[in-house]
Amino acid sequence: MKKPCSAGFNYFFIRSNGDVYPCPLIKVKLGNVKETNIEDLFLSKTASSFRKQVGKHPECRTYTEPGLERYALPFEGFTYLSLLARMGKRDFLELHYHMGLDKYFS
């Protein structure tokens, strides 16, 4: 199953200086949260244009990460493990491998 990227839709990357990017790999800067409200950055023409191109950028052709959840789930600890109890071992492992999290856990 191919999972679409949600960069610019579900999350942004904010650097320590406040610069906001919809993707860590693509050099499209939306602005700075110290200067502009995050809602205005999300609704900007630059953000809208970026979202229309998700999957079409050259970086998208080689990028294999399916979005922020790959980074967030391992840090959620008990919340992530609670999926095991709710889903059962087989379905949990299927999700785990689909997300590529086997790279982070042995």
Biopython code that builds the backbone (N, CA, C, O; Angstrom):
import numpy as np
from Bio.PDB.StructureBuilder import StructureBuilder

atoms = [
    (1, "MET", "N", (0.844, -1.162, 0.000)),
    (1, "MET", "CA", (0.000, 0.000, 0.000)),
    (1, "MET", "C", (0.896, 1.234, 0.000)),
    (1, "MET", "O", (1.770, 1.367, 0.857)),
    (2, "LYS", "N", (0.688, 2.121, -0.941)),
    (2, "LYS", "CA", (1.456, 3.358, -1.000)),
    (2, "LYS", "C", (0.720, 4.410, -0.190)),
    (2, "LYS", "O", (-0.472, 4.649, -0.383)),
    (3, "LYS", "N", (1.443, 5.023, 0.704)),
    (3, "LYS", "CA", (0.843, 6.016, 1.577)),
    (3, "LYS", "C", (1.206, 7.408, 1.085)),
    (3, "LYS", "O", (2.387, 7.695, 0.892)),
    (4, "PRO", "N", (0.220, 8.288, 0.875)),
    (4, "PRO", "CA", (0.523, 9.632, 0.394)),
    (4, "PRO", "C", (1.213, 10.460, 1.476)),
    (4, "PRO", "O", (0.967, 10.272, 2.667)),
    (5, "CYS", "N", (2.060, 11.359, 1.055)),
    (5, "CYS", "CA", (2.750, 12.247, 1.982)),
    (5, "CYS", "C", (1.767, 13.308, 2.477)),
    (5, "CYS", "O", (0.931, 13.794, 1.715)),
    (6, "SER", "N", (1.873, 13.654, 3.734)),
    (6, "SER", "CA", (0.991, 14.667, 4.301)),
    (6, "SER", "C", (1.734, 15.949, 4.661)),
    (6, "SER", "O", (1.239, 16.764, 5.439)),
    (7, "ALA", "N", (2.935, 16.124, 4.086)),
    (7, "ALA", "CA", (3.704, 17.350, 4.331)),
    (7, "ALA", "C", (2.919, 18.559, 3.852)),
    (7, "ALA", "O", (2.390, 18.578, 2.740)),
    (8, "GLY", "N", (2.855, 19.565, 4.710)),
    (8, "GLY", "CA", (2.119, 20.770, 4.360)),
    (8, "GLY", "C", (0.632, 20.688, 4.638)),
    (8, "GLY", "O", (-0.071, 21.698, 4.618)),
    (9, "PHE", "N", (0.156, 19.475, 4.898)),
    (9, "PHE", "CA", (-1.254, 19.272, 5.241)),
    (9, "PHE", "C", (-1.399, 19.062, 6.749)),
    (9, "PHE", "O", (-2.138, 19.782, 7.420)),
    (10, "ASN", "N", (-0.688, 18.070, 7.265)),
    (10, "ASN", "CA", (-0.833, 17.679, 8.667)),
    (10, "ASN", "C", (0.279, 18.186, 9.569)),
    (10, "ASN", "O", (0.132, 18.150, 10.791)),
    (11, "TYR", "N", (1.357, 18.645, 9.023)),
    (11, "TYR", "CA", (2.475, 19.092, 9.855)),
    (11, "TYR", "C", (3.391, 20.028, 9.077)),
    (11, "TYR", "O", (3.370, 20.084, 7.847)),
    (12, "PHE", "N", (4.187, 20.752, 9.835)),
    (12, "PHE", "CA", (5.239, 21.607, 9.307)),
    (12, "PHE", "C", (6.486, 21.372, 10.142)),
    (12, "PHE", "O", (6.413, 20.792, 11.225)),
    (13, "PHE", "N", (7.609, 21.812, 9.652)),
    (13, "PHE", "CA", (8.860, 21.750, 10.389)),
    (13, "PHE", "C", (9.251, 23.176, 10.728)),
    (13, "PHE", "O", (9.363, 24.029, 9.848)),
    (14, "ILE", "N", (9.454, 23.424, 12.002)),
    (14, "ILE", "CA", (9.818, 24.767, 12.454)),
    (14, "ILE", "C", (11.237, 24.711, 13.003)),
    (14, "ILE", "O", (11.522, 23.981, 13.953)),
    (15, "ARG", "N", (12.105, 25.476, 12.404)),
    (15, "ARG", "CA", (13.496, 25.538, 12.855)),
    (15, "ARG", "C", (13.592, 26.400, 14.109)),
    (15, "ARG", "O", (12.673, 27.153, 14.431)),
    (16, "SER", "N", (14.696, 26.281, 14.801)),
    (16, "SER", "CA", (14.867, 27.019, 16.062)),
    (16, "SER", "C", (14.789, 28.533, 15.876)),
    (16, "SER", "O", (14.479, 29.249, 16.828)),
    (17, "ASN", "N", (15.061, 29.026, 14.688)),
    (17, "ASN", "CA", (14.971, 30.465, 14.436)),
    (17, "ASN", "C", (13.550, 30.900, 14.063)),
    (17, "ASN", "O", (13.302, 32.086, 13.845)),
    (18, "GLY", "N", (12.604, 29.932, 13.988)),
    (18, "GLY", "CA", (11.212, 30.229, 13.680)),
    (18, "GLY", "C", (10.817, 30.009, 12.232)),
    (18, "GLY", "O", (9.634, 30.102, 11.903)),
    (19, "ASP", "N", (11.773, 29.719, 11.353)),
    (19, "ASP", "CA", (11.453, 29.464, 9.948)),
    (19, "ASP", "C", (10.595, 28.209, 9.831)),
    (19, "ASP", "O", (10.852, 27.199, 10.486)),
    (20, "VAL", "N", (9.569, 28.293, 8.984)),
    (20, "VAL", "CA", (8.602, 27.206, 8.817)),
    (20, "VAL", "C", (8.725, 26.612, 7.415)),
    (20, "VAL", "O", (8.707, 27.332, 6.416)),
    (21, "TYR", "N", (8.851, 25.282, 7.361)),
    (21, "TYR", "CA", (8.935, 24.538, 6.100)),
    (21, "TYR", "C", (7.871, 23.448, 6.122)),
    (21, "TYR", "O", (7.634, 22.849, 7.172)),
    (22, "PRO", "N", (7.224, 23.175, 4.992)),
    (22, "PRO", "CA", (6.243, 22.089, 4.963)),
    (22, "PRO", "C", (6.904, 20.714, 4.896)),
    (22, "PRO", "O", (6.274, 19.709, 5.225)),
    (23, "CYS", "N", (8.155, 20.661, 4.477)),
    (23, "CYS", "CA", (8.890, 19.396, 4.341)),
    (23, "CYS", "C", (10.350, 19.652, 4.680)),
    (23, "CYS", "O", (10.891, 20.693, 4.305)),
    (24, "PRO", "N", (11.004, 18.725, 5.383)),
    (24, "PRO", "CA", (12.407, 18.942, 5.730)),
    (24, "PRO", "C", (13.358, 18.767, 4.544)),
    (24, "PRO", "O", (14.521, 19.163, 4.621)),
    (25, "LEU", "N", (12.873, 18.182, 3.458)),
    (25, "LEU", "CA", (13.743, 17.920, 2.310)),
    (25, "LEU", "C", (13.643, 18.958, 1.207)),
    (25, "LEU", "O", (14.560, 19.101, 0.398)),
    (26, "ILE", "N", (12.537, 19.679, 1.170)),
    (26, "ILE", "CA", (12.286, 20.613, 0.069)),
    (26, "ILE", "C", (12.481, 22.035, 0.571)),
    (26, "ILE", "O", (11.919, 22.420, 1.596)),
    (27, "LYS", "N", (13.260, 22.798, -0.137)),
    (27, "LYS", "CA", (13.647, 24.142, 0.294)),
    (27, "LYS", "C", (12.571, 25.190, 0.009)),
    (27, "LYS", "O", (12.849, 26.223, -0.599)),
    (28, "VAL", "N", (11.347, 24.919, 0.448)),
    (28, "VAL", "CA", (10.244, 25.875, 0.309)),
    (28, "VAL", "C", (9.957, 26.415, 1.707)),
    (28, "VAL", "O", (9.422, 25.706, 2.560)),
    (29, "LYS", "N", (10.316, 27.668, 1.930)),
    (29, "LYS", "CA", (10.079, 28.314, 3.220)),
    (29, "LYS", "C", (8.756, 29.062, 3.160)),
    (29, "LYS", "O", (8.518, 29.856, 2.249)),
    (30, "LEU", "N", (7.892, 28.797, 4.148)),
    (30, "LEU", "CA", (6.589, 29.449, 4.185)),
    (30, "LEU", "C", (6.639, 30.795, 4.894)),
    (30, "LEU", "O", (5.774, 31.644, 4.679)),
    (31, "GLY", "N", (7.622, 30.989, 5.717)),
    (31, "GLY", "CA", (7.747, 32.216, 6.487)),
    (31, "GLY", "C", (8.346, 31.912, 7.832)),
    (31, "GLY", "O", (9.052, 30.917, 7.999)),
    (32, "ASN", "N", (8.066, 32.777, 8.804)),
    (32, "ASN", "CA", (8.642, 32.648, 10.130)),
    (32, "ASN", "C", (7.542, 32.886, 11.167)),
    (32, "ASN", "O", (6.825, 33.884, 11.102)),
    (33, "VAL", "N", (7.412, 31.962, 12.124)),
    (33, "VAL", "CA", (6.357, 32.071, 13.131)),
    (33, "VAL", "C", (6.591, 33.219, 14.106)),
    (33, "VAL", "O", (5.680, 33.615, 14.834)),
    (34, "LYS", "N", (7.799, 33.748, 14.122)),
    (34, "LYS", "CA", (8.060, 34.909, 14.977)),
    (34, "LYS", "C", (7.536, 36.191, 14.338)),
    (34, "LYS", "O", (7.382, 37.216, 15.002)),
    (35, "GLU", "N", (7.266, 36.113, 13.040)),
    (35, "GLU", "CA", (6.816, 37.291, 12.302)),
    (35, "GLU", "C", (5.380, 37.161, 11.796)),
    (35, "GLU", "O", (4.697, 38.165, 11.597)),
    (36, "THR", "N", (4.920, 35.913, 11.586)),
    (36, "THR", "CA", (3.612, 35.672, 10.979)),
    (36, "THR", "C", (2.883, 34.583, 11.752)),
    (36, "THR", "O", (3.497, 33.601, 12.170)),
    (37, "ASN", "N", (1.597, 34.745, 11.943)),
    (37, "ASN", "CA", (0.757, 33.775, 12.610)),
    (37, "ASN", "C", (0.796, 32.456, 11.834)),
    (37, "ASN", "O", (0.775, 32.465, 10.603)),
    (38, "ILE", "N", (0.854, 31.324, 12.541)),
    (38, "ILE", "CA", (0.942, 30.010, 11.888)),
    (38, "ILE", "C", (-0.270, 29.751, 10.991)),
    (38, "ILE", "O", (-0.134, 29.121, 9.942)),
    (39, "GLU", "N", (-1.440, 30.226, 11.386)),
    (39, "GLU", "CA", (-2.627, 30.038, 10.556)),
    (39, "GLU", "C", (-2.459, 30.762, 9.214)),
    (39, "GLU", "O", (-2.828, 30.232, 8.166)),
    (40, "ASP", "N", (-1.904, 31.964, 9.257)),
    (40, "ASP", "CA", (-1.664, 32.706, 8.020)),
    (40, "ASP", "C", (-0.640, 31.997, 7.137)),
    (40, "ASP", "O", (-0.765, 32.003, 5.912)),
    (41, "LEU", "N", (0.378, 31.384, 7.759)),
    (41, "LEU", "CA", (1.366, 30.624, 6.980)),
    (41, "LEU", "C", (0.697, 29.419, 6.332)),
    (41, "LEU", "O", (0.962, 29.114, 5.169)),
    (42, "PHE", "N", (-0.175, 28.724, 7.081)),
    (42, "PHE", "CA", (-0.866, 27.547, 6.558)),
    (42, "PHE", "C", (-1.778, 27.905, 5.390)),
    (42, "PHE", "O", (-1.904, 27.137, 4.436)),
    (43, "LEU", "N", (-2.404, 29.055, 5.465)),
    (43, "LEU", "CA", (-3.358, 29.478, 4.435)),
    (43, "LEU", "C", (-2.711, 30.302, 3.308)),
    (43, "LEU", "O", (-3.406, 30.776, 2.410)),
    (44, "SER", "N", (-1.407, 30.467, 3.356)),
    (44, "SER", "CA", (-0.721, 31.304, 2.369)),
    (44, "SER", "C", (-0.738, 30.689, 0.972)),
    (44, "SER", "O", (-0.957, 29.488, 0.811)),
    (45, "LYS", "N", (-0.505, 31.529, -0.027)),
    (45, "LYS", "CA", (-0.420, 31.060, -1.415)),
    (45, "LYS", "C", (0.742, 30.096, -1.586)),
    (45, "LYS", "O", (0.646, 29.125, -2.336)),
    (46, "THR", "N", (1.854, 30.368, -0.882)),
    (46, "THR", "CA", (3.023, 29.479, -0.973)),
    (46, "THR", "C", (2.681, 28.091, -0.453)),
    (46, "THR", "O", (3.039, 27.091, -1.074)),
    (47, "ALA", "N", (1.988, 28.021, 0.686)),
    (47, "ALA", "CA", (1.600, 26.722, 1.257)),
    (47, "ALA", "C", (0.618, 26.004, 0.340)),
    (47, "ALA", "O", (0.737, 24.799, 0.120)),
    (48, "SER", "N", (-0.340, 26.735, -0.189)),
    (48, "SER", "CA", (-1.325, 26.139, -1.097)),
    (48, "SER", "C", (-0.639, 25.582, -2.344)),
    (48, "SER", "O", (-0.948, 24.477, -2.791)),
    (49, "SER", "N", (0.277, 26.343, -2.890)),
    (49, "SER", "CA", (1.023, 25.904, -4.070)),
    (49, "SER", "C", (1.844, 24.656, -3.752)),
    (49, "SER", "O", (1.894, 23.721, -4.551)),
    (50, "PHE", "N", (2.489, 24.645, -2.578)),
    (50, "PHE", "CA", (3.282, 23.484, -2.175)),
    (50, "PHE", "C", (2.400, 22.244, -2.095)),
    (50, "PHE", "O", (2.765, 21.189, -2.615)),
    (51, "ARG", "N", (1.238, 22.362, -1.447)),
    (51, "ARG", "CA", (0.349, 21.208, -1.270)),
    (51, "ARG", "C", (-0.115, 20.650, -2.617)),
    (51, "ARG", "O", (-0.285, 19.439, -2.757)),
    (52, "LYS", "N", (-0.318, 21.503, -3.589)),
    (52, "LYS", "CA", (-0.731, 21.046, -4.920)),
    (52, "LYS", "C", (0.371, 20.244, -5.611)),
    (52, "LYS", "O", (0.098, 19.460, -6.520)),
    (53, "GLN", "N", (1.605, 20.442, -5.180)),
    (53, "GLN", "CA", (2.745, 19.772, -5.808)),
    (53, "GLN", "C", (3.269, 18.561, -5.015)),
    (53, "GLN", "O", (4.216, 17.903, -5.446)),
    (54, "VAL", "N", (2.657, 18.271, -3.864)),
    (54, "VAL", "CA", (3.125, 17.132, -3.066)),
    (54, "VAL", "C", (3.101, 15.874, -3.929)),
    (54, "VAL", "O", (2.095, 15.552, -4.561)),
    (55, "GLY", "N", (4.211, 15.184, -3.941)),
    (55, "GLY", "CA", (4.355, 13.978, -4.756)),
    (55, "GLY", "C", (4.954, 14.261, -6.120)),
    (55, "GLY", "O", (5.346, 13.325, -6.817)),
    (56, "LYS", "N", (5.039, 15.529, -6.529)),
    (56, "LYS", "CA", (5.566, 15.895, -7.842)),
    (56, "LYS", "C", (6.944, 16.544, -7.763)),
    (56, "LYS", "O", (7.610, 16.710, -8.785)),
    (57, "HIS", "N", (7.377, 16.912, -6.552)),
    (57, "HIS", "CA", (8.712, 17.498, -6.384)),
    (57, "HIS", "C", (9.761, 16.419, -6.682)),
    (57, "HIS", "O", (9.515, 15.244, -6.413)),
    (58, "PRO", "N", (10.913, 16.788, -7.225)),
    (58, "PRO", "CA", (11.956, 15.787, -7.482)),
    (58, "PRO", "C", (12.322, 14.996, -6.225)),
    (58, "PRO", "O", (12.604, 13.800, -6.303)),
    (59, "GLU", "N", (12.318, 15.661, -5.069)),
    (59, "GLU", "CA", (12.662, 14.978, -3.811)),
    (59, "GLU", "C", (11.643, 13.896, -3.467)),
    (59, "GLU", "O", (11.981, 12.918, -2.800)),
    (60, "CYS", "N", (10.413, 14.059, -3.912)),
    (60, "CYS", "CA", (9.352, 13.086, -3.610)),
    (60, "CYS", "C", (9.597, 11.740, -4.296)),
    (60, "CYS", "O", (9.103, 10.712, -3.833)),
    (61, "ARG", "N", (10.340, 11.740, -5.375)),
    (61, "ARG", "CA", (10.574, 10.495, -6.123)),
    (61, "ARG", "C", (11.460, 9.514, -5.373)),
    (61, "ARG", "O", (11.375, 8.306, -5.594)),
    (62, "THR", "N", (12.310, 10.026, -4.487)),
    (62, "THR", "CA", (13.232, 9.149, -3.764)),
    (62, "THR", "C", (12.944, 9.085, -2.278)),
    (62, "THR", "O", (13.565, 8.298, -1.564)),
    (63, "TYR", "N", (12.031, 9.882, -1.806)),
    (63, "TYR", "CA", (11.714, 9.930, -0.382)),
    (63, "TYR", "C", (10.825, 8.750, -0.026)),
    (63, "TYR", "O", (9.816, 8.511, -0.690)),
    (64, "THR", "N", (11.190, 8.010, 1.013)),
    (64, "THR", "CA", (10.429, 6.814, 1.374)),
    (64, "THR", "C", (9.688, 6.951, 2.695)),
    (64, "THR", "O", (8.972, 6.029, 3.087)),
    (65, "GLU", "N", (9.833, 8.051, 3.381)),
    (65, "GLU", "CA", (9.175, 8.230, 4.672)),
    (65, "GLU", "C", (7.719, 8.636, 4.452)),
    (65, "GLU", "O", (7.463, 9.552, 3.671)),
    (66, "PRO", "N", (6.756, 7.989, 5.110)),
    (66, "PRO", "CA", (5.352, 8.329, 4.886)),
    (66, "PRO", "C", (4.834, 9.459, 5.765)),
    (66, "PRO", "O", (3.625, 9.568, 5.969)),
    (67, "GLY", "N", (5.694, 10.277, 6.274)),
    (67, "GLY", "CA", (5.216, 11.439, 7.011)),
    (67, "GLY", "C", (5.608, 11.433, 8.471)),
    (67, "GLY", "O", (6.369, 10.585, 8.937)),
    (68, "LEU", "N", (5.072, 12.393, 9.163)),
    (68, "LEU", "CA", (5.441, 12.657, 10.544)),
    (68, "LEU", "C", (5.207, 11.480, 11.480)),
    (68, "LEU", "O", (5.960, 11.301, 12.437)),
    (69, "GLU", "N", (4.185, 10.679, 11.228)),
    (69, "GLU", "CA", (3.891, 9.588, 12.154)),
    (69, "GLU", "C", (5.073, 8.648, 12.317)),
    (69, "GLU", "O", (5.226, 8.039, 13.376)),
    (70, "ARG", "N", (5.908, 8.514, 11.304)),
    (70, "ARG", "CA", (7.083, 7.654, 11.436)),
    (70, "ARG", "C", (8.009, 8.172, 12.524)),
    (70, "ARG", "O", (8.645, 7.392, 13.232)),
    (71, "TYR", "N", (8.081, 9.478, 12.653)),
    (71, "TYR", "CA", (8.939, 10.072, 13.668)),
    (71, "TYR", "C", (8.256, 10.129, 15.021)),
    (71, "TYR", "O", (8.905, 9.964, 16.053)),
    (72, "ALA", "N", (6.954, 10.362, 15.025)),
    (72, "ALA", "CA", (6.229, 10.575, 16.269)),
    (72, "ALA", "C", (5.900, 9.279, 17.006)),
    (72, "ALA", "O", (6.027, 9.228, 18.230)),
    (73, "LEU", "N", (5.486, 8.246, 16.305)),
    (73, "LEU", "CA", (5.033, 7.028, 16.980)),
    (73, "LEU", "C", (6.057, 6.429, 17.937)),
    (73, "LEU", "O", (5.688, 6.097, 19.064)),
    (74, "PRO", "N", (7.330, 6.272, 17.550)),
    (74, "PRO", "CA", (8.274, 5.679, 18.496)),
    (74, "PRO", "C", (8.428, 6.477, 19.786)),
    (74, "PRO", "O", (8.766, 5.914, 20.827)),
    (75, "PHE", "N", (8.184, 7.781, 19.723)),
    (75, "PHE", "CA", (8.330, 8.614, 20.902)),
    (75, "PHE", "C", (7.069, 8.660, 21.754)),
    (75, "PHE", "O", (7.067, 9.251, 22.834)),
    (76, "GLU", "N", (6.010, 8.047, 21.276)),
    (76, "GLU", "CA", (4.751, 8.026, 22.007)),
    (76, "GLU", "C", (4.701, 6.896, 23.029)),
    (76, "GLU", "O", (3.760, 6.820, 23.820)),
    (77, "GLY", "N", (5.692, 6.025, 23.022)),
    (77, "GLY", "CA", (5.837, 4.991, 24.039)),
    (77, "GLY", "C", (4.604, 4.142, 24.269)),
    (77, "GLY", "O", (4.215, 3.345, 23.415)),
    (78, "PHE", "N", (3.988, 4.320, 25.437)),
    (78, "PHE", "CA", (2.852, 3.491, 25.819)),
    (78, "PHE", "C", (1.659, 3.664, 24.886)),
    (78, "PHE", "O", (0.895, 2.721, 24.681)),
    (79, "THR", "N", (1.493, 4.838, 24.326)),
    (79, "THR", "CA", (0.388, 5.052, 23.385)),
    (79, "THR", "C", (0.578, 4.163, 22.162)),
    (79, "THR", "O", (-0.367, 3.530, 21.694)),
    (80, "TYR", "N", (1.815, 4.119, 21.644)),
    (80, "TYR", "CA", (2.109, 3.271, 20.490)),
    (80, "TYR", "C", (1.917, 1.800, 20.853)),
    (80, "TYR", "O", (1.313, 1.042, 20.094)),
    (81, "LEU", "N", (2.429, 1.403, 22.008)),
    (81, "LEU", "CA", (2.290, 0.004, 22.419)),
    (81, "LEU", "C", (0.839, -0.365, 22.704)),
    (81, "LEU", "O", (0.471, -1.534, 22.590)),
    (82, "SER", "N", (0.012, 0.607, 23.072)),
    (82, "SER", "CA", (-1.396, 0.291, 23.313)),
    (82, "SER", "C", (-2.082, -0.153, 22.024)),
    (82, "SER", "O", (-3.108, -0.832, 22.066)),
    (83, "LEU", "N", (-1.518, 0.231, 20.877)),
    (83, "LEU", "CA", (-2.054, -0.258, 19.598)),
    (83, "LEU", "C", (-1.951, -1.775, 19.512)),
    (83, "LEU", "O", (-2.814, -2.430, 18.928)),
    (84, "LEU", "N", (-0.901, -2.325, 20.091)),
    (84, "LEU", "CA", (-0.724, -3.776, 20.092)),
    (84, "LEU", "C", (-1.908, -4.453, 20.763)),
    (84, "LEU", "O", (-2.439, -5.437, 20.248)),
    (85, "ALA", "N", (-2.320, -3.933, 21.903)),
    (85, "ALA", "CA", (-3.454, -4.523, 22.622)),
    (85, "ALA", "C", (-4.752, -4.354, 21.837)),
    (85, "ALA", "O", (-5.579, -5.265, 21.807)),
    (86, "ARG", "N", (-4.935, -3.203, 21.206)),
    (86, "ARG", "CA", (-6.178, -2.942, 20.474)),
    (86, "ARG", "C", (-6.243, -3.675, 19.138)),
    (86, "ARG", "O", (-7.307, -4.152, 18.741)),
    (87, "MET", "N", (-5.112, -3.765, 18.444)),
    (87, "MET", "CA", (-5.111, -4.319, 17.083)),
    (87, "MET", "C", (-4.827, -5.805, 17.040)),
    (87, "MET", "O", (-5.238, -6.490, 16.103)),
    (88, "GLY", "N", (-4.132, -6.310, 18.041)),
    (88, "GLY", "CA", (-3.674, -7.688, 17.994)),
    (88, "GLY", "C", (-2.303, -7.737, 17.327)),
    (88, "GLY", "O", (-1.933, -6.837, 16.573)),
    (89, "LYS", "N", (-1.565, -8.790, 17.611)),
    (89, "LYS", "CA", (-0.174, -8.887, 17.170)),
    (89, "LYS", "C", (-0.023, -8.800, 15.648)),
    (89, "LYS", "O", (0.801, -8.031, 15.154)),
    (90, "ARG", "N", (-0.810, -9.580, 14.906)),
    (90, "ARG", "CA", (-0.647, -9.626, 13.448)),
    (90, "ARG", "C", (-0.865, -8.260, 12.800)),
    (90, "ARG", "O", (-0.027, -7.799, 12.024)),
    (91, "ASP", "N", (-1.990, -7.612, 13.118)),
    (91, "ASP", "CA", (-2.296, -6.311, 12.529)),
    (91, "ASP", "C", (-1.315, -5.240, 12.987)),
    (91, "ASP", "O", (-0.923, -4.372, 12.207)),
    (92, "PHE", "N", (-0.917, -5.307, 14.265)),
    (92, "PHE", "CA", (0.055, -4.349, 14.784)),
    (92, "PHE", "C", (1.377, -4.462, 14.026)),
    (92, "PHE", "O", (1.939, -3.450, 13.607)),
    (93, "LEU", "N", (1.874, -5.685, 13.847)),
    (93, "LEU", "CA", (3.146, -5.872, 13.141)),
    (93, "LEU", "C", (3.034, -5.468, 11.672)),
    (93, "LEU", "O", (3.988, -4.949, 11.093)),
    (94, "GLU", "N", (1.878, -5.707, 11.078)),
    (94, "GLU", "CA", (1.670, -5.277, 9.695)),
    (94, "GLU", "C", (1.792, -3.752, 9.590)),
    (94, "GLU", "O", (2.458, -3.236, 8.692)),
    (95, "LEU", "N", (1.145, -3.042, 10.511)),
    (95, "LEU", "CA", (1.258, -1.584, 10.540)),
    (95, "LEU", "C", (2.698, -1.166, 10.816)),
    (95, "LEU", "O", (3.227, -0.272, 10.156)),
    (96, "HIS", "N", (3.319, -1.805, 11.778)),
    (96, "HIS", "CA", (4.698, -1.497, 12.187)),
    (96, "HIS", "C", (5.644, -1.596, 10.986)),
    (96, "HIS", "O", (6.455, -0.696, 10.765)),
    (97, "TYR", "N", (5.549, -2.665, 10.221)),
    (97, "TYR", "CA", (6.423, -2.840, 9.059)),
    (97, "TYR", "C", (6.030, -1.906, 7.912)),
    (97, "TYR", "O", (6.891, -1.382, 7.205)),
    (98, "HIS", "N", (4.728, -1.703, 7.737)),
    (98, "HIS", "CA", (4.269, -0.788, 6.692)),
    (98, "HIS", "C", (4.819, 0.621, 6.921)),
    (98, "HIS", "O", (5.207, 1.307, 5.976)),
    (99, "MET", "N", (4.846, 1.038, 8.180)),
    (99, "MET", "CA", (5.348, 2.366, 8.521)),
    (99, "MET", "C", (6.873, 2.426, 8.470)),
    (99, "MET", "O", (7.452, 3.508, 8.565)),
    (100, "GLY", "N", (7.523, 1.278, 8.321)),
    (100, "GLY", "CA", (8.983, 1.255, 8.279)),
    (100, "GLY", "C", (9.623, 1.397, 9.641)),
    (100, "GLY", "O", (10.813, 1.696, 9.745)),
    (101, "LEU", "N", (8.833, 1.181, 10.703)),
    (101, "LEU", "CA", (9.357, 1.368, 12.044)),
    (101, "LEU", "C", (10.304, 0.255, 12.470)),
    (101, "LEU", "O", (10.991, 0.377, 13.484)),
    (102, "ASP", "N", (10.343, -0.820, 11.705)),
    (102, "ASP", "CA", (11.281, -1.890, 12.027)),
    (102, "ASP", "C", (12.721, -1.389, 11.936)),
    (102, "ASP", "O", (13.626, -2.011, 12.492)),
    (103, "LYS", "N", (12.945, -0.263, 11.235)),
    (103, "LYS", "CA", (14.279, 0.315, 11.152)),
    (103, "LYS", "C", (14.734, 0.882, 12.501)),
    (103, "LYS", "O", (15.931, 0.999, 12.767)),
    (104, "TYR", "N", (13.760, 1.231, 13.346)),
    (104, "TYR", "CA", (14.071, 1.877, 14.608)),
    (104, "TYR", "C", (14.011, 0.952, 15.811)),
    (104, "TYR", "O", (14.560, 1.263, 16.868)),
    (105, "PHE", "N", (13.346, -0.182, 15.652)),
    (105, "PHE", "CA", (13.234, -1.164, 16.732)),
    (105, "PHE", "C", (13.753, -2.498, 16.221)),
    (105, "PHE", "O", (13.606, -2.835, 15.046)),
    (106, "SER", "N", (14.358, -3.244, 17.123)),
    (106, "SER", "CA", (14.814, -4.589, 16.719)),
    (106, "SER", "C", (13.972, -5.649, 17.361)),
    (106, "SER", "O", (14.203, -6.838, 17.142)),
]
sb = StructureBuilder()
sb.init_structure("model")
sb.init_model(0)
sb.init_chain("A")
sb.init_seg("    ")
for serial, (resi, resn, name, xyz) in enumerate(atoms, 1):
    if name == "N":
        sb.init_residue(resn, " ", resi, " ")
    sb.init_atom(name, np.array(xyz, "f"), 0.0, 1.0, " ", f" {name:<3s}", serial, name[0])
structure = sb.get_structure()
